[in-house]
Amino acid sequence: MDKKTTSVDGTSLAYRVTGEGPTVILVSGAMSTGLTLAPLAAALADRCRAVVYDRRGRGASGDTVPYTVEREVADLAALMAAVGGEASLFGLSSGGALALLAAASGLPVRRTAVYEVPFNDFLPQGPERQVAYAAALDVALAAGDLGEAAELFLRLTGLAEEMIRRARQSPMWPGLELLAPSLAYDAALMGDGLLPADVLARVPVPVLSVAGSVSPEWLRAGAQAVAEAVPDGTYAVLEGQTHAVEPAALAPVLADFFTG
């Protein structure tokens, strides 16, 4: 990240701008930084001015306690002002929940696209599972057990125990533990995980909700529900894609939407 701006509460936000065209801010999901979306920004750069940033408590950005969802929305407001005012938003996974909330909050958002926001309306025992995860996460973080916090998240995503054990032994594990405190932020953002119909009904801009054709059915159903819950929504499916969507497959769809 080579640029910085400051949110209303004094938190420093690190960001990077790539390409030319309509400005699009890319919002990452849990256990990730802005660099996670750098390949997507590069794939958009020939048609869009793509902005990646480190959400508060991650990467090169600062943090200010206590965390509130409203502060993350204010972060996007500050970032939009820094890159010229009006911008479109793209949110990946739980970052999509933040993008939708920002759009509903009256920020100068032109268009909003999201990919597989993990609203769990169509997942059996989804709300109970989400609430139990958040409670266990609070306990682990309060105890300073960042490894346990990271494991809780990986289990929530459906990763098998053997894969979690391998992850703990991999070179990426220290980085995951470093990001683990920010898991509480995504948990707060998602709440019980149910689709916030009242929020989505207030989104005043066009919304594109995308899912992968080989992602779990509950994620695809949730993505379609997002498109149906906003006043001006479109649902799209990317053939052959999973939750770990390939930038080369997603970028053309986003570019068409953002330049429309």
Order of alpha helices (4+ residues) and beta strands (2+ residues): beta-beta-beta-alpha-beta-alpha-beta-alpha-beta-alpha-alpha-alpha-alpha-alpha-alpha-beta-alpha-beta-alpha
